[in-house]
Amino acid sequence: MVKLLNKEVQNYIHANLKTDLHSLLLKKSPFSDVSMQEIVQQIKGKQVAEKKFPFLLKEGILFPPQLNMEQSSSEKTALYKSQILKGKKFIDLTSGFGIDAYYLSQNFEDITLIEQNAELLEIVEHNWAILGKKARFINQKLEDFLDENQENFDTVYLDPARRDQNKNKVFLLEDLSPNILEIQENLMSISEQVIIKLSPLIDLKYLVSVLPNIFRLDIIALKNDVKEVVVFLSKENKKGMIGNCVNLESGESAFSFTFGEEENAQSEYAEPEKFIYIPNNTILKAGIFNLISEKFGVKKLHPNTHIYTSPEKITEFPGRIFEMEIVDSKKIKKKGQYNIISKNYPLKPEEIKKKYGLKDGGNDYLIFTQSKKGKIILKSV
């Protein structure tokens, strides 16, 4: 690790930040004690950091293998979570590359990081020294730490590994590493609050059924791409579990709801009016289709079409808003350029483009969907 910090090696890394990495790997390293694989790992790390965690673009920062960085939260989602938490003692039981731990522990005095990968933890410890942030670094398996631990913490955080021994993705809590269902009582015994980051693909009803201590669930997207589902567990019996739909860098306000509200909510239906609304992906993930109809006073087009409409513009709606009109398929210009959306419609966008001879892109939109009266095409005005 120290050899990578050599000034000549660092200069070589900076000089090759834009070089094709595959061609670079075919070359012989100019340094006898640093391999080309190690150099490429650092270049790749800087490239990833530029988009995902730019706060690490500092002199002397080292990067782990690509998989460790892929599994890390982005700086933006970590920063969002950090604004929720404060206390005295914080522990991250699966620190990985330490991005979440760095941000989530901002408002804590005493910080502990547990990581079973010794090399990865060494990199994190080195980087935190560069960043001027202190913590206790423990190289140990989470399960072993929990067996030996005698301390209590204000907040316990963990991001379980979501791949099995064959590196296939897994989603059920019992298939994660660690097995959350096996250790949940142990976790609750050492803290008033346990926070677990999970896959954006996890089923929310399943989560609620297997984790009795959930009091809050956040669905976090970045520019409408759902990145993670975060559950908050507490020993206290709190009435009404809160859900939060957060679409970062979208300009949209977060939408909060109580689990159970959707069951009691009802949608009204209407044919397309002047404004058309498509909920963001956090709302779709939450499955609160009737609730947003009720809350924002917009009407659904069809029970299975999660598209809404209103005569007046509801600017607070959490999603995309279009001004549109119904158009006859015969009036769609051949070779016209459109952004095509297909929802609850027999044809996919690619099939629609082929059928009508359309090009992708531009500023205009076509929505192929269904209302209660049948199939319709909507065109932006």
N, C-alpha and C positions, 0 to 999 in steps of 0.2 A: 504493500500500500504506500509506503514512504517513497518508494522509487518512482511512483507515478507523479509525485509532487515535485520531482526534479525540474528545475526551470527549463532545461532544454526539452524535456518530455512535454511539459505544459505548452511551450511555444509550438511544438510540433502538432499537438492536439488542436490548438487554436488556429493554426495555419491550414488545417484540413477539415474544418467544420462543415465546409460545403462540398467536400470530395465524396464521390460515390463510394459507399462503404464496402460494397462487394468487390470492387476493384482494389480497394485499399487492403482488404483481407488477403488478396493474392500476392501482395508485396511482402518483402522481408522487412522486419522491424529494423530501423536504424540504430536501435539500442540493444545492447547485449543482455541487459537485465530486465527489459520490459518487452513483452510479446505484442505482436500486432493485434491479437485478440483483446488484450487489455486496453490498448489504445483506442480501438474501435468501440469498446464498451463505454469509454469516457466520452467519445464523440457523440455516440448515440444518446447517452444520458443528457448531454447538454442540449441536444436537439429536442428531446422529449420535454426537458425542463423549460425550454423557451415557451412552449405552449401550455404545459400542464402545471408547472410550479416555478415560475420565473424568479421567485425569491431566492432560489438556489443558484442563480447565475452569478456567483461570487468567486473570487480568487481562492483556490485551495479546496473547493468543494469536490467531493468524490462521488461517483455514481455506481450503483450495483448493477447486476445483470438486468436485462430488459424486462424479464418476467416480474421481478420485484417492483419495477416502476409501473408496469401495467396494472398491478394489483393495488397500487397506491391511490388514495383519493386525489382529486385535483385540488390545487390551492383554493379555488373558489368555493367548492363544496365544503372543504375543511373550515374555511373562514366563516361560512354560514353557521356551521355547527358550533363553532367557538363562541358565537354571540349568545348562545343559549345557556352556557355553563359558567359556573364560578364556584369557588370553595377553597378549602385549604389543601386537601390531599387528593391527587389525581393519579390513576394508574391505567396504563395501556397494556393489556395482557397479550396483545399480538402486534407489537409495534411496527414490524416490517421496516419500511424505509422511513418511517417516523413522520410522515406529512401530517396525518391527523393528530398525532400526539403533539407535534410542534404548535399547532393552532389551538386544539382543544384545551391545552394546559395553560393557555395565556393568562387566565384569571385564577391560577392556583399557585400556592407557595411551594408545595412539596410534590415533586413529579417522579414517578417510577415507570420505567419502560422494561417490559419483559419480551425477550425474543430468543427463540431456540437456535437460530442461525447465527453462529458466532461471528462469521465474516461480515454479515450484514449489520449486526449490532456494532461491530468495530467501526464500520463506515459511518453509521448514524452518530456514534459517540464523537468521532472526529469532526463531522459536519456541525454538530451542535456546539462544539468548542469554537469552531470558526464563527458561528452565528452568535456566540456569547450567551448561549442558553444552557442552564444547568439541569441535571437530572441524575437519578440513580439508574444505572444500566445493569440489568441482570440477564445473563445468558443461561436460560433455563426453559424447559418445557412448561407450558402454562399449567398443565395438570399437576406437575411436581411442585410448582410454586404454590398452587392452591392447597395442596396437601400439607405443606410446611408452614404456610403463612399464618401469622398471629395478629396481623394488623387489620384495621378498618380504614376505609377510604370514603371520601365524599362522593366521588364518581369513579366507576369502573367502566372502561371502554374496551371493546374488542371487535375485531374485524376477522371473522373466521375464514380459513382457506376454503375456497369453493371449488376445489378440484380433487378428484379421488386419486388413488395410487397410479392410475393409468393416465392421469392428467385430463380426464374427462370432467366437464362441468357438472356440479351437483347443486341441488337447491334445497332439499328437505333439511331441516335443522339437525336431524339425527345423522345425516350423511356428511355434515360439515366437519372440519377439523379446527377446533375441538367440537365434539358432539354437544350442542347447546342444551339439548333436553337432559343429558346426563349431569351437566354441571350447573344448571340454572339455580338450584337451591343453594349450592356452594357459593355462587356469585352473590346471591341475595343476602347471604349471611355476613358478607364483608363490606357491604355498602348499602346506603339508602337509595342509590340510583345506579342502575346498570344500563349502559347504552350499547346496542349491538348494530353494526352496519351489515346489511344483507344485500343480496342480489336484487337488481331492479325487476327481475322476472319472478320473484317469489310471490306465491298466492297469499293475499292478505287475509282471506277468511281462514285459511289454514293456520296462519300465524296467530290469529286471535284465539283459535281453538286449542293451540298447544302451549301458549305462553300466558298463563293466568294473571301474571303481574304487569301486563302492559297497561300503561296509562296514557301513552302518547305514541303516535306513529307518524313519521314525516316521510313524504315521497318527494325526493329532491331531483329536479331536472336542471340541466344547464343548456340554455337555448333550445328548450323543448325536447331534449334528449334525456330521458330518465336515467340517472346515474346510479342512484342507490335508494334503498328503503331503510330507514333507521328507526329502530324500536327503542323505547324508553321503558324500563321496568322499575317498579318501586314496590317496597314491602307494604307501604301504606295502601289501604283500600280507598282509592279515589273514585268518586262517582263519575261515570261517563267518560269513555275513552275518547281523547281528542285526536283528530287526524289533521295534518297540515299538508297542503299541496303547494309546493314551492318551485317556481320556474325561474331560476336565476338568469340574469342578463337578458331578460325578455321585455322588461318594462312593465310586466304584469304584477299586480299585488298578489301576495300569498292568499290562499283560500283555506279557511279553517272550518271544520265541521265536527259534529259529535257522531260517533258510530251508533247506528240505529236510526239516525235522521232520514237516511235514504229509504228505509222501509216504510216510513210514514209519509213520505213526500209523494206528490202526484204531479205528473206532467199534463199540460194542456197541449192540444195538437192543432196545427194550422198548415195551410198551404203556404209556400214561400211568400214572405212580405219583402219590404225594401232591404232589410239588413239580414245577413246570414252569419251564423256563429259556428265555429268549429272549436270545441274545447281543447285546451292543451293536453299533452300526454300524461301529466300528473292527475288531472281530473279523470281521464279515461282509465288510468291505472286504478284509481280509487273506486271507480264504478258508481259514482254519485250522479247518475244521469237525470233522475227525476229531481233531485235536490237542487241542482244548478238551474233547472227550468223554473222551479218555484222561487228560489232566492233572487234570481235576476229578472224574473218576469218575462222570460223568453219561452216560445212554444216549440215543441219538437215537430219535426216533419213526419216522423213515423216511429212506432215503438222500437224498431231495430236500426233506425238511422240516428246516430248521435250527432245530428246537425239541428241547429235551432234557428228561430227567426223572430223578428219583431219589426213593427212599422217605424219605431224610433230607435236611434242608436244608443246602445247600452255600453258606454266606453269602459266600464269596470269589468266587463266580462273576461274571465281568465282563459283567453285563447285568441284565435284569429277572427277578425271581423271584416266582412266583405259587404259591399253594396252590389246587389246582383238582381238579375231578372231572368225569368224563364225564357228559354230560346228553343225554337224548333230545330231539330237535327238537320233539316234541309237548309237552314240558314247559316250553318257552320261552314266557313270558307275552307276549301281544300288548300293544303299547304300553309294554313294559318298557324301562327305561333302562340301557344298557350301553355300555362302551367295547369296540368290536368290532375284533378282529385277525383277518386272513385271511392264512394262509401255506400255500402249496402246496394251494390249494383253488380249485375252479372259479369261485366267485363273489367279487367284490370287496366291501369293507365296505358301500358304498352299495347294491349289489344285495341284500346280506344284509338290510340295514335294511328295504328295500322288501318283500322276500319275507316276512319275519317281523313286519312292522309295528312295528319297534323304534325307540326314540329314542336319540340319541347322548348320552354323558356319564355322570355319576354315579360311583359308587365300584366298581361291579361290572364284571367283564370276561367276555367270551365270546371264545374262540379257535376259529376254524373252520380245520381243518387235516386232515392225513392221517397215519395210522400205517401200519405194514406190513399191517394187516388191512383198511384202507380209510378212508373219510371219517369224521371224528369231530368232535364239538363239545365243548369244555371250558368249564366255568363256574367262576368263582372262588367260594371258600367262605369 
